[in-house]
Amino acid sequence: MAGAFWCIVEDDRQGNPKKVMAEVLGEAARLAGQMGGQAEAVWLTDKATPEGLKTLGELGAKRVWLFESAAFSPYRGEVWTPVLAELAGKEAPQAILGAVTTRQRELMARLAARLGAGLSADCTGLALEDGKLVATRPVYSGKLISKMTWAKAPWLATLRPNVFRPAEPQAGATSQVERPQIAAPAENMKLVERREEASTGLPELAEAEIVVSGGRGLKGPENFVILEALAKVIGGAVGASRAAVDAGWRPHRFQIGQTGRTISPKLYLGFGISGAIQHLAGMRTSKVICAVNKDPEAPIFKIADYGIVGDLFEVAPLLTAEFKKLLEK
Ligand SMILES: Cc1cc2nc3c(=O)[nH]c(=O)nc-3n(C[C@H](O)[C@H](O)[C@H](O)COP(=O)(O)OP(=O)(O)OC[C@H]3O[C@@H](n4cnc5c(N)ncnc54)[C@H](O)[C@@H]3O)c2cc1C
């Protein structure tokens, strides 16, 4: 439908849209509504579930373009992109929105190149001005905020998780489900082996509302249990600085920063992290920043809302015990 704001579905590989979809669909519906259009979802998956489709409808997708085939799993950009490009060529959506996730970062860049369209990556704000979409995005590791618009449609953008207001689910709202007949192209790459990381039992880093993060000050991989204990009590995810990742203390998927994940939780707690510009690039849009560092001159205190000058090995267990007491009340 012309005027449609498409949202590329990010799912949990089990047939359910991820939490960030509430934010992407909420923003799409808000903007499309101002233009007399509608929010629609485009879902490439090997298994869509009825619950997943129900969720998309309740989150405001008036239509779901569903491509369900074994060819779409695992994700491969060279298989997904031509399918999306062909559908976009036929349906001429006004905008195509995605989330800042590992696969959508790549997919949206490929799609923009294929369509000859503009992409605003990692947006923290979107607004319509005189009928044109204007995107706000941090540049130079978050030191500057830039505003940009598009020369032509479709407008492609990826949205930073935890920044946009999520859609309120509307119980009983449903989507019209379309199953377009577009064949997936043959794969160029073959999956040789898939290894699933054991779940930490904690929320996923990019989607977590609370993130507890550790740096070189942790002194070794064994000490991350101190942060995990705190994270468990307050329902947070555990992240790390590049120094901790490069030292082999945490896998790269936990790295926050310019060459890691970009996060925007409600609360960021940094332990033994100095606050290098490249780390700040990945977390400075957190709503509340708390830092624990034994060096009062550590740069992280310049952007922290709350700072504790102290030894993390004393402070973290004390915080865990206090939170436990408070939350058990
Ligand atoms: C191109 C490029 C990309 C990069 N990308 C990233 C990125 O994505 N993410 C990232 O994080 N970094 C990135 N970096 C690295 C970055 O520049 C810093 O080197 C890194 O962030 C430092 O990590 P850190 O704060 O853990 O370590 P340090 O800078 O060594 O800081 C450790 C801190 O711990 C404190 N401390 C020590 N012991 C204790 C204690 N017992 N209690 C409390 N505090 C203590 C110290 O006072 C110090 O401030 C990048 C660098 C480059 C050049």
The ligand as an SDF file (V2000), in Angstrom:
LIG
                    3D

 53 58  0  0  0  0  0  0  0  0999 V2000
   38.8100    1.9570   17.0010 C   0  0  0  0  0  0  0  0  0  0  0  0
   38.5150    1.6530   18.4430 C   0  0  0  0  0  0  0  0  0  0  0  0
   37.2970    1.1090   18.7710 C   0  0  0  0  0  0  0  0  0  0  0  0
   37.0060    0.8250   20.1030 C   0  0  0  0  0  0  0  0  0  0  0  0
   35.7730    0.3110   20.4290 N   0  0  0  0  0  0  0  0  0  0  0  0
   35.4530    0.1260   21.7200 C   0  0  0  0  0  0  0  0  0  0  0  0
   34.1700   -0.3490   22.1070 C   0  0  0  0  0  0  0  0  0  0  0  0
   33.3210   -0.6720   21.2730 O   0  0  0  0  0  0  0  0  0  0  0  0
   33.9060   -0.4720   23.4180 N   0  0  0  0  0  0  0  0  0  0  0  0
   34.8060   -0.1620   24.4040 C   0  0  0  0  0  0  0  0  0  0  0  0
   34.4830   -0.3130   25.5940 O   0  0  0  0  0  0  0  0  0  0  0  0
   36.0320    0.2750   24.0650 N   0  0  0  0  0  0  0  0  0  0  0  0
   36.3880    0.4120   22.7590 C   0  0  0  0  0  0  0  0  0  0  0  0
   37.6400    0.8180   22.4350 N   0  0  0  0  0  0  0  0  0  0  0  0
   38.6650    0.8460   23.5140 C   0  0  0  0  0  0  0  0  0  0  0  0
   38.6220    2.0860   24.3750 C   0  0  0  0  0  0  0  0  0  0  0  0
   39.4030    3.0970   23.7730 O   0  0  0  0  0  0  0  0  0  0  0  0
   39.1860    1.7790   25.7670 C   0  0  0  0  0  0  0  0  0  0  0  0
   40.4930    1.2430   25.6360 O   0  0  0  0  0  0  0  0  0  0  0  0
   38.3490    0.7880   26.5670 C   0  0  0  0  0  0  0  0  0  0  0  0
   36.9930    1.1780   26.5580 O   0  0  0  0  0  0  0  0  0  0  0  0
   38.8630    0.7510   28.0110 C   0  0  0  0  0  0  0  0  0  0  0  0
   38.1460   -0.2120   28.7170 O   0  0  0  0  0  0  0  0  0  0  0  0
   38.0300   -0.0830   30.3010 P   0  0  0  0  0  0  0  0  0  0  0  0
   37.3500    1.1900   30.6380 O   0  0  0  0  0  0  0  0  0  0  0  0
   37.4320   -1.3490   30.7860 O   0  0  0  0  0  0  0  0  0  0  0  0
   39.5470   -0.1050   30.7560 O   0  0  0  0  0  0  0  0  0  0  0  0
   40.4430    1.0470   31.3300 P   0  0  0  0  0  0  0  0  0  0  0  0
   40.4330    2.2410   30.4640 O   0  0  0  0  0  0  0  0  0  0  0  0
   41.7560    0.4220   31.6190 O   0  0  0  0  0  0  0  0  0  0  0  0
   39.7270    1.4550   32.6920 O   0  0  0  0  0  0  0  0  0  0  0  0
   39.6550    0.6330   33.7840 C   0  0  0  0  0  0  0  0  0  0  0  0
   39.0540    1.4740   34.9150 C   0  0  0  0  0  0  0  0  0  0  0  0
   38.8400    0.6570   36.0330 O   0  0  0  0  0  0  0  0  0  0  0  0
   39.0950    1.4210   37.1870 C   0  0  0  0  0  0  0  0  0  0  0  0
   39.3490    0.4630   38.2820 N   0  0  0  0  0  0  0  0  0  0  0  0
   40.4150   -0.3720   38.4030 C   0  0  0  0  0  0  0  0  0  0  0  0
   40.2670   -1.1440   39.5020 N   0  0  0  0  0  0  0  0  0  0  0  0
   39.0890   -0.7610   40.0900 C   0  0  0  0  0  0  0  0  0  0  0  0
   38.4100   -1.1780   41.2560 C   0  0  0  0  0  0  0  0  0  0  0  0
   38.8710   -2.1540   42.0250 N   0  0  0  0  0  0  0  0  0  0  0  0
   37.2440   -0.5800   41.5650 N   0  0  0  0  0  0  0  0  0  0  0  0
   36.7500    0.4220   40.7890 C   0  0  0  0  0  0  0  0  0  0  0  0
   37.3850    0.8650   39.6780 N   0  0  0  0  0  0  0  0  0  0  0  0
   38.5250    0.2690   39.3090 C   0  0  0  0  0  0  0  0  0  0  0  0
   40.2750    2.2840   36.8230 C   0  0  0  0  0  0  0  0  0  0  0  0
   40.3570    3.4360   37.6410 O   0  0  0  0  0  0  0  0  0  0  0  0
   39.9580    2.6140   35.3700 C   0  0  0  0  0  0  0  0  0  0  0  0
   39.2560    3.8420   35.2530 O   0  0  0  0  0  0  0  0  0  0  0  0
   37.9620    1.0960   21.1170 C   0  0  0  0  0  0  0  0  0  0  0  0
   39.1850    1.6620   20.7620 C   0  0  0  0  0  0  0  0  0  0  0  0
   39.4700    1.9350   19.4410 C   0  0  0  0  0  0  0  0  0  0  0  0
   40.7850    2.5520   19.0970 C   0  0  0  0  0  0  0  0  0  0  0  0
  1  2  1  0
  2  3  1  0
  2 52  2  0
  3  4  2  0
  4  5  1  0
  4 50  1  0
  5  6  2  0
  6  7  1  0
  6 13  1  0
  7  8  2  0
  7  9  1  0
  9 10  1  0
 10 11  2  0
 10 12  1  0
 12 13  2  0
 13 14  1  0
 14 15  1  0
 14 50  1  0
 15 16  1  0
 16 17  1  0
 16 18  1  0
 18 19  1  0
 18 20  1  0
 20 21  1  0
 20 22  1  0
 22 23  1  0
 23 24  1  0
 24 25  2  0
 24 26  1  0
 24 27  1  0
 27 28  1  0
 28 29  2  0
 28 30  1  0
 28 31  1  0
 31 32  1  0
 32 33  1  0
 33 34  1  0
 33 48  1  0
 34 35  1  0
 35 36  1  0
 35 46  1  0
 36 37  1  0
 36 45  1  0
 37 38  2  0
 38 39  1  0
 39 40  1  0
 39 45  2  0
 40 41  1  0
 40 42  2  0
 42 43  1  0
 43 44  2  0
 44 45  1  0
 46 47  1  0
 46 48  1  0
 48 49  1  0
 50 51  2  0
 51 52  1  0
 52 53  1  0
M  END
$$$$
